[in-house]
Amino acid sequence: MLFKETIIQLIMIISFGVGAILMVLFPILKKENQYYAWFSMVSGITVWLLLLNIIAQMRS
């Protein structure tokens, strides 16, 4: 059980990091292509919202 909880927490931290990277890349990508930049931003926000939803469901 301990390993399961640790792995879940690690996966969530990595996923939050990926979402943050997608959002941070927005200004860099906007210089190259506006569509890729917005796709990156929306993807990052979606990842964060999905993870927050999963965390909320796990606590209840």
BELUR-V425822 format. One record per residue. N is the residue number from 0. RES is the residue in three letters. PSI is psi in radians with two decimals (999 if undefined). Layout:
n=N res=RES psi=PSI
n=N res=RES psi=PSI
//
This chain:
n=0 res=MET psi=-0.65
n=1 res=LEU psi=-0.72
n=2 res=PHE psi=-0.63
n=3 res=LYS psi=-0.81
n=4 res=GLU psi=-0.68
n=5 res=THR psi=-0.74
n=6 res=ILE psi=-0.71
n=7 res=ILE psi=-0.76
n=8 res=GLN psi=-0.70
n=9 res=LEU psi=-0.75
n=10 res=ILE psi=-0.70
n=11 res=MET psi=-0.71
n=12 res=ILE psi=-0.76
n=13 res=ILE psi=-0.72
n=14 res=SER psi=-0.71
n=15 res=PHE psi=-0.70
n=16 res=GLY psi=-0.74
n=17 res=VAL psi=-0.76
n=18 res=GLY psi=-0.71
n=19 res=ALA psi=-0.70
n=20 res=ILE psi=-0.72
n=21 res=LEU psi=-0.66
n=22 res=MET psi=-0.61
n=23 res=VAL psi=-0.52
n=24 res=LEU psi=-0.20
n=25 res=PHE psi=-0.92
n=26 res=PRO psi=-0.58
n=27 res=ILE psi=-0.79
n=28 res=LEU psi=-0.48
n=29 res=LYS psi=-0.53
n=30 res=LYS psi=-0.60
n=31 res=GLU psi=-0.95
n=32 res=ASN psi=2.14
n=33 res=GLN psi=-0.61
n=34 res=TYR psi=-0.75
n=35 res=TYR psi=-0.62
n=36 res=ALA psi=-0.84
n=37 res=TRP psi=-0.63
n=38 res=PHE psi=-0.71
n=39 res=SER psi=-0.79
n=40 res=MET psi=-0.82
n=41 res=VAL psi=-0.68
n=42 res=SER psi=-0.75
n=43 res=GLY psi=-0.76
n=44 res=ILE psi=-0.69
n=45 res=THR psi=-0.75
n=46 res=VAL psi=-0.81
n=47 res=TRP psi=-0.77
n=48 res=LEU psi=-0.71
n=49 res=LEU psi=-0.73
n=50 res=LEU psi=-0.69
n=51 res=LEU psi=-0.64
n=52 res=ASN psi=-0.75
n=53 res=ILE psi=-0.75
n=54 res=ILE psi=-0.73
n=55 res=ALA psi=-0.67
n=56 res=GLN psi=-0.58
n=57 res=MET psi=-0.57
n=58 res=ARG psi=-0.38
n=59 res=SER psi=999
//
